[in-house]
Amino acid sequence: MTVLQLDQISKKFGNFQALDQVSMELKEGEIYGFIGPNGAGKSTTIRILLGMLKATEGRATLFGKDAWKDAADIHKRCAYVPGDVYVWPNLTGGEVIDVLLKMNGSYSEKKRDEWIERFQFDPKKKARSYSKGNRQKIALIAAFASEADLFILDEPTSGLDPLMEHTFQQGVREVKEAGKTVLLSSHILSEVEKLCDRVAIIRKGKIIERGTLDDLRHLTRMQMQVETRETPEGFVKLSGVHQLEEAGRQFSFQADTDHMEEIINYLNKYGVRKMESTPPTLEDLFMRHYEERSGEENNQ
């Protein structure tokens, strides 16, 4: 079942093209990563989904309803965590959580208390005294304690320490196990890599790649460490070999996955004593895409 769909969404602010024909589809029960640097268009996309902005072109639907026209109904089934949480300064943290939960609709007091404990949050302090990390905890506790069907998380771990990031990741996995859907917008690639089923990369308002992590890893290179008995001749000229560094008969290089068999067969002629390969991370993929796209634009 499709929970969220963007169909050729564009957004202009005057002459500035913030989004250019962005399309996306989230299925029930999946965690979808939406990645890109600051200014790429992630938050603009999310504001359109939440009915805070109206798209210049295209259509956005959540639960089959129009994101702009039916925003009030949609919000009853959504939990939203922004990257910078603002709270009522004169309320306590616990009171702010309760307000957010009541605005969102149905929730569980037991789950609220459980998440307060798991995030090691003191709900009795005035909200004005909280650090950025504690303000993030308020929004995360309210989200995880809700009965939402769709969780829209925009840089949700901003300000959290590593232990609390781990607690957040556990929460997202539990949401998925409960059959709920998550849109996770982030520039923290390790976070997306650990959690997401599928990923879309946005650059300058355009989706430049999408797919599962395995799908996208086919587009990048393996990091190889090799030691041979004899020195390979002409190895640097071999197709698919990049960024070669040599130290005697030890070699470090990047290898295109579609040339891997050819590279290994070539090295075997010189007696492979040791070979280690490291699969590309999402960060490797991300940086390579940006470098290639920038190079294409500069050559135009």
QUIDA-V323724 format. One record per residue. N is the residue number from 0. RES is the residue in one letter. SS is DSSP state (A for helix, B for strand, O for the rest). BURIAL is b if it has 24 or more other ideal C-beta (glycine too) atoms within 12 Angstrom, else e. D_FIRST is the distance of its C-alpha to the first C-alpha in Angstrom with 1 decimal. Layout:
# QUIDA-V323724
N:RES:SS:BURIAL:D_FIRST ; N:RES:SS:BURIAL:D_FIRST
This chain:
# QUIDA-V323724
0:M:O:e:0.0 ; 1:T:B:e:3.8 ; 2:V:B:b:6.3 ; 3:L:B:b:9.4 ; 4:Q:B:b:11.0 ; 5:L:B:b:14.7 ; 6:D:B:e:16.3 ; 7:Q:B:e:19.9 ; 8:I:B:b:20.9 ; 9:S:B:b:24.6 ; 10:K:B:b:26.9 ; 11:K:B:e:30.6 ; 12:F:B:e:33.2 ; 13:G:O:e:36.3 ; 14:N:O:e:36.9 ; 15:F:B:e:34.7 ; 16:Q:B:e:31.4 ; 17:A:B:b:29.2 ; 18:L:B:b:25.9 ; 19:D:B:b:26.0 ; 20:Q:B:b:22.9 ; 21:V:B:b:20.4 ; 22:S:B:b:16.9 ; 23:M:B:b:14.0 ; 24:E:B:b:10.2 ; 25:L:B:b:8.6 ; 26:K:B:e:5.6 ; 27:E:O:e:5.6 ; 28:G:O:e:9.1 ; 29:E:O:b:10.6 ; 30:I:B:b:13.9 ; 31:Y:B:b:14.5 ; 32:G:B:b:18.2 ; 33:F:B:b:19.7 ; 34:I:B:b:23.3 ; 35:G:O:b:26.5 ; 36:P:O:e:29.9 ; 37:N:O:e:30.9 ; 38:G:O:e:31.0 ; 39:A:O:b:28.4 ; 40:G:O:b:26.1 ; 41:K:A:b:23.6 ; 42:S:A:b:24.8 ; 43:T:A:b:25.0 ; 44:T:A:b:21.3 ; 45:I:A:b:20.5 ; 46:R:A:b:22.9 ; 47:I:A:b:21.2 ; 48:L:A:b:17.8 ; 49:L:O:b:19.8 ; 50:G:O:b:21.7 ; 51:M:O:e:24.9 ; 52:L:O:b:25.5 ; 53:K:O:b:24.9 ; 54:A:O:b:24.0 ; 55:T:O:b:26.8 ; 56:E:B:e:24.6 ; 57:G:B:b:21.0 ; 58:R:B:b:18.0 ; 59:A:B:b:15.8 ; 60:T:B:b:13.0 ; 61:L:B:b:11.3 ; 62:F:O:b:9.1 ; 63:G:O:e:10.2 ; 64:K:B:b:13.7 ; 65:D:B:e:16.5 ; 66:A:O:b:17.4 ; 67:W:O:b:21.1 ; 68:K:O:e:21.5 ; 69:D:O:e:19.3 ; 70:A:A:b:20.0 ; 71:A:A:e:21.6 ; 72:D:A:e:18.7 ; 73:I:A:b:16.2 ; 74:H:A:b:18.8 ; 75:K:O:b:18.7 ; 76:R:O:b:15.4 ; 77:C:B:b:16.3 ; 78:A:B:b:19.0 ; 79:Y:B:b:20.9 ; 80:V:B:b:23.6 ; 81:P:O:b:25.8 ; 82:G:O:b:28.3 ; 83:D:O:e:31.2 ; 84:V:O:b:31.2 ; 85:Y:O:e:33.7 ; 86:V:O:b:34.8 ; 87:W:O:e:37.4 ; 88:P:O:e:40.6 ; 89:N:O:e:42.4 ; 90:L:O:e:39.7 ; 91:T:B:b:39.4 ; 92:G:A:b:36.4 ; 93:G:A:b:35.4 ; 94:E:A:e:35.8 ; 95:V:A:b:33.6 ; 96:I:A:b:30.8 ; 97:D:A:b:31.2 ; 98:V:A:e:31.2 ; 99:L:A:b:27.9 ; 100:L:A:b:26.3 ; 101:K:A:e:27.7 ; 102:M:A:e:26.4 ; 103:N:A:b:22.9 ; 104:G:O:e:23.0 ; 105:S:O:e:22.7 ; 106:Y:B:b:23.8 ; 107:S:O:e:25.8 ; 108:E:A:e:29.5 ; 109:K:A:e:29.6 ; 110:K:A:b:26.8 ; 111:R:A:b:28.6 ; 112:D:A:e:31.8 ; 113:E:A:e:30.3 ; 114:W:A:b:28.9 ; 115:I:A:b:32.2 ; 116:E:A:e:34.0 ; 117:R:A:b:31.7 ; 118:F:O:b:32.1 ; 119:Q:O:e:35.9 ; 120:F:O:b:35.9 ; 121:D:O:e:38.8 ; 122:P:O:b:37.6 ; 123:K:O:e:41.2 ; 124:K:O:e:42.2 ; 125:K:B:e:42.2 ; 126:A:A:b:39.3 ; 127:R:A:e:41.8 ; 128:S:A:e:43.0 ; 129:Y:O:b:39.8 ; 130:S:O:e:39.3 ; 131:K:A:e:36.3 ; 132:G:A:b:34.8 ; 133:N:A:b:35.2 ; 134:R:A:b:33.7 ; 135:Q:A:b:30.6 ; 136:K:A:b:30.6 ; 137:I:A:b:30.6 ; 138:A:A:b:27.3 ; 139:L:A:b:25.8 ; 140:I:A:b:27.1 ; 141:A:A:b:25.8 ; 142:A:A:b:22.3 ; 143:F:A:b:22.2 ; 144:A:O:b:23.9 ; 145:S:B:b:21.4 ; 146:E:O:b:18.5 ; 147:A:O:b:16.2 ; 148:D:O:b:12.4 ; 149:L:B:b:12.7 ; 150:F:B:b:15.9 ; 151:I:B:b:17.5 ; 152:L:B:b:20.5 ; 153:D:B:b:23.1 ; 154:E:O:b:25.9 ; 155:P:O:b:25.6 ; 156:T:O:b:28.3 ; 157:S:O:b:31.0 ; 158:G:O:b:34.2 ; 159:L:O:b:33.1 ; 160:D:O:e:35.4 ; 161:P:A:e:34.2 ; 162:L:A:e:34.1 ; 163:M:A:b:31.9 ; 164:E:A:b:29.6 ; 165:H:A:e:29.2 ; 166:T:A:b:28.4 ; 167:F:A:b:25.7 ; 168:Q:A:b:24.2 ; 169:Q:A:e:24.3 ; 170:G:A:b:22.5 ; 171:V:A:b:19.6 ; 172:R:A:e:19.4 ; 173:E:A:b:19.6 ; 174:V:A:b:16.7 ; 175:K:A:b:14.5 ; 176:E:A:e:16.0 ; 177:A:O:e:15.1 ; 178:G:O:e:11.3 ; 179:K:O:b:11.5 ; 180:T:B:b:10.7 ; 181:V:B:b:13.9 ; 182:L:B:b:15.3 ; 183:L:B:b:18.8 ; 184:S:B:b:21.3 ; 185:S:B:b:24.5 ; 186:H:O:b:27.6 ; 187:I:O:b:28.3 ; 188:L:A:b:27.2 ; 189:S:A:e:28.0 ; 190:E:A:b:25.6 ; 191:V:A:b:22.7 ; 192:E:A:b:23.9 ; 193:K:A:b:23.9 ; 194:L:A:b:20.5 ; 195:C:O:b:17.9 ; 196:D:O:b:15.7 ; 197:R:B:b:15.7 ; 198:V:B:b:18.2 ; 199:A:B:b:19.2 ; 200:I:B:b:22.9 ; 201:I:B:b:24.2 ; 202:R:B:b:27.9 ; 203:K:O:b:29.8 ; 204:G:O:b:26.8 ; 205:K:B:b:25.3 ; 206:I:B:b:22.6 ; 207:I:B:b:24.9 ; 208:E:B:b:22.7 ; 209:R:B:b:19.2 ; 210:G:B:e:17.9 ; 211:T:B:e:18.1 ; 212:L:A:b:21.5 ; 213:D:A:e:22.8 ; 214:D:A:e:22.0 ; 215:L:A:b:23.9 ; 216:R:A:b:26.7 ; 217:H:O:e:27.8 ; 218:L:O:b:28.8 ; 219:T:O:b:31.3 ; 220:R:B:b:34.3 ; 221:M:B:b:35.4 ; 222:Q:B:b:38.2 ; 223:M:B:b:41.0 ; 224:Q:B:b:44.2 ; 225:V:B:b:46.7 ; 226:E:B:e:50.4 ; 227:T:B:b:52.5 ; 228:R:O:e:56.0 ; 229:E:O:e:57.1 ; 230:T:O:e:56.3 ; 231:P:O:b:53.9 ; 232:E:O:e:55.5 ; 233:G:O:e:53.5 ; 234:F:A:b:50.3 ; 235:V:A:e:49.6 ; 236:K:A:e:49.5 ; 237:L:O:b:47.0 ; 238:S:O:e:43.8 ; 239:G:O:b:40.8 ; 240:V:B:b:43.0 ; 241:H:B:b:42.7 ; 242:Q:B:e:44.5 ; 243:L:B:b:46.9 ; 244:E:B:e:49.1 ; 245:E:B:e:52.0 ; 246:A:B:e:54.3 ; 247:G:O:e:56.6 ; 248:R:O:e:54.6 ; 249:Q:B:e:51.5 ; 250:F:B:b:48.8 ; 251:S:B:b:45.7 ; 252:F:B:b:43.5 ; 253:Q:B:b:39.9 ; 254:A:B:b:38.8 ; 255:D:B:b:36.3 ; 256:T:A:b:34.1 ; 257:D:A:e:34.7 ; 258:H:A:e:38.5 ; 259:M:A:b:38.4 ; 260:E:A:e:40.0 ; 261:E:A:e:42.7 ; 262:I:A:b:43.5 ; 263:I:A:b:43.7 ; 264:N:A:e:45.9 ; 265:Y:A:b:48.2 ; 266:L:A:b:48.6 ; 267:N:A:e:49.4 ; 268:K:O:e:52.5 ; 269:Y:O:e:53.8 ; 270:G:O:e:53.1 ; 271:V:B:b:50.1 ; 272:R:B:e:51.1 ; 273:K:B:e:48.0 ; 274:M:B:b:44.5 ; 275:E:B:e:41.6 ; 276:S:B:e:38.3 ; 277:T:B:e:35.9 ; 278:P:O:e:32.3 ; 279:P:O:b:31.5 ; 280:T:O:e:29.9 ; 281:L:A:b:27.3 ; 282:E:A:b:30.4 ; 283:D:A:b:32.3 ; 284:L:A:b:29.5 ; 285:F:A:b:29.2 ; 286:M:A:e:32.9 ; 287:R:A:b:33.4 ; 288:H:A:b:30.9 ; 289:Y:A:b:32.7 ; 290:E:A:e:36.1 ; 291:E:A:e:35.3 ; 292:R:A:e:33.8 ; 293:S:A:e:36.8 ; 294:G:A:e:39.1 ; 295:E:A:e:37.7 ; 296:E:A:e:38.1 ; 297:N:A:e:41.6 ; 298:N:A:e:42.6 ; 299:Q:O:e:41.6
